[in-house]
Amino acid sequence: MPPSKTLDVLTPPKRRSTRRGSYISESENAPGKKESIARKAKIEEKDESKVLEKRKGNDLSTTNEDPLCTLAKHMSKINRILNKIHEHVSPKFTASERKKYGITEEYGGITGTLRPKSIERVARALLGAADDKGRALSKEFWLRDNESVFCDIGSGTGRPVFYFAHMRLRACVGFDIDPAQVMNSFHGYQKVKDSLRCPVALFKGDSTKIDSLAPVTHAFAFLGYSSIVKFTSALVARSPSVRVLVAIVLHDAELRENGLLHDDDDDIVRLKGIQMPGGNSYRAVVIPLTTSRKKRVAACTGKKCRRVKGAASDKNSFTEKVLKYTSPKGKAAFDAFVAESIQKQASAPRASRSRRAASNNAKEEKAPER
Ligand SMILES: C[S@@+](CC[C@H](N)C(=O)[O-])C[C@H]1O[C@@H](n2cnc3c(N)ncnc32)[C@H](O)[C@@H]1O
């Protein structure tokens, strides 16, 4: 197979932005390029909100306060709060840490998040707003109050989960393979939990080791490496509860390769100019997971992706965790889990510092006299 273009662009680049580890390629950093990307995104956003204004009958409008009116405000507020927190940048893992945390060679530490405005456009598309070609998600795939479960596959700092939790969904969940990112999301959760309107759960997890995403209905994934695209496609296709996948990608090639897209498709919503704070621009592809599309993905991804080596350890634990933490009495359990994890983290560096100091002392003691 020829090397993937996504891989080329996302492998650690020559230049790196200083903001939350988002990667910027040379061409995107060219003078004037960022401004033109921002201008273009603004025009697209305006066009989309016009289309949305025209849209009649929003399922969520039955609530006292229409969340569409306050969504952008909520997302900016959450973003402002989280920007004040010191976020840990993922360390370069040693071989033994990779083994311990289950980080595969494919995992390249791609971090970074999208602008709240861009995520808001995604949320609106999931509520029926049309894209710039006038295509909108069919009503049966929309997010629904008290029914839909949103999941960010590779949730990083937790922003998309917190943003979507402004809606009165059944739950908003996320998992990430990187323990440092999971801790970032825990610290964020503690700051924003009082502003959230639906149950939230975040935990460590590897998308290549999960059997089923039940009870998730709407999956969101920032897709990078080709193997991750393949495993994510297979995972959503074999999870009967998942109705929609929002894939954030640089181009369509790998979505096509894995059967998620096809030339005959006319039900896909595409949002261009989905941006990171550093200026990197992606597209959001909103894909309804119809039965025929799921079959196509299963055929394209093949048997290899159906059962993953080591999956037994994580088997069903995803569903168990989601149900445990998002049940009516689950908030207290999740809050306790977060507090306990933060407590453990606070004591861990001290322990390692003292271990390091002890070993330095031991070395000094052993150092031969000159
Ligand atoms: C570009 S970041 C996106 C973060 C978040 N979704 C957002 O939009 O703000 C991609 C995340 O995927 C995580 N990731 C990579 N491979 C993964 C895997 N196999 N399972 C779970 N998470 C993974 C990384 O640790 C990283 O935090």
The ligand as a MOL file (V3000), in Angstrom:
LIG
                    3D

  0  0  0     0  0            999 V3000
M  V30 BEGIN CTAB
M  V30 COUNTS 27 29 0 0 0
M  V30 BEGIN ATOM
M  V30 1 C -6.0180 15.3860 17.8000 0
M  V30 2 S -6.3580 14.8090 19.4240 0 CHG=1
M  V30 3 C -8.0510 15.1740 19.5560 0
M  V30 4 C -8.5220 15.4770 20.9500 0
M  V30 5 C -10.0090 15.7760 21.0860 0
M  V30 6 N -10.8070 14.7990 20.4030 0
M  V30 7 C -10.3410 17.1490 20.5730 0
M  V30 8 O -10.8320 17.2540 19.4450 0
M  V30 9 O -10.1240 18.1120 21.3100 0 CHG=-1
M  V30 10 C -6.3280 13.0220 19.1750 0
M  V30 11 C -6.3700 12.2360 20.4690 0
M  V30 12 O -6.5210 10.8530 20.1360 0
M  V30 13 C -5.8380 10.0960 21.1070 0
M  V30 14 N -5.6170 8.7340 20.5690 0
M  V30 15 C -4.7250 8.3340 19.6290 0
M  V30 16 N -4.8310 7.0150 19.4080 0
M  V30 17 C -5.8260 6.5430 20.2170 0
M  V30 18 C -6.4020 5.2600 20.4590 0
M  V30 19 N -5.9700 4.1860 19.8260 0
M  V30 20 N -7.4050 5.1600 21.3720 0
M  V30 21 C -7.8360 6.2550 22.0420 0
M  V30 22 N -7.3110 7.4940 21.8750 0
M  V30 23 C -6.3240 7.6530 20.9730 0
M  V30 24 C -4.5600 10.9030 21.3790 0
M  V30 25 O -3.9980 10.6030 22.6250 0
M  V30 26 C -5.0760 12.3490 21.2960 0
M  V30 27 O -5.3890 12.8570 22.5730 0
M  V30 END ATOM
M  V30 BEGIN BOND
M  V30 1 1 1 2
M  V30 2 1 2 3
M  V30 3 1 2 10
M  V30 4 1 3 4
M  V30 5 1 4 5
M  V30 6 1 5 6
M  V30 7 1 5 7
M  V30 8 2 7 8
M  V30 9 1 7 9
M  V30 10 1 10 11
M  V30 11 1 11 12
M  V30 12 1 11 26
M  V30 13 1 12 13
M  V30 14 1 13 14
M  V30 15 1 13 24
M  V30 16 1 14 15
M  V30 17 1 14 23
M  V30 18 2 15 16
M  V30 19 1 16 17
M  V30 20 1 17 18
M  V30 21 2 17 23
M  V30 22 1 18 19
M  V30 23 2 18 20
M  V30 24 1 20 21
M  V30 25 2 21 22
M  V30 26 1 22 23
M  V30 27 1 24 25
M  V30 28 1 24 26
M  V30 29 1 26 27
M  V30 END BOND
M  V30 END CTAB
M  END
